[in-house]
């Protein structure tokens, strides 16, 4: 899913990046972007793995 999302949004992000001033983004902002990207991806993966092991009859 992550690779599919990358392929789908890469053209749009390249288009937007042409006019964006990356020097205006601070180190804390980059850390936050990486943190949310990693945490959301890993958390979604772990939750999906957990859901696949729980039977549908358990609530």
BELSULKA-V868227 format. One line per field, one symbol per residue. ss: DSSP state (h for helix, s for strand, l for the rest). phi: phi as a letter, one per 40 degrees, with the letter a starting at -180 (. if undefined). psi: psi as a letter, one per 20 degrees, with the letter a starting at -180 (. if undefined). A space follows every 50 residues. Layout:
ss=???
phi=???
psi=???
This chain:
ss=lhhhhhhhhhhhhhhhhllllhhhllhhhhhhhhhhhhhhhhhhhhhhhh hhhllllll
phi=.ccccccccdccccccccbcccccccccccccccdccccccccccccccc ccccccccb
psi=hggghgghighhhgghhhjpniiiprghghggggghgggggggggghggg hiipqhip.
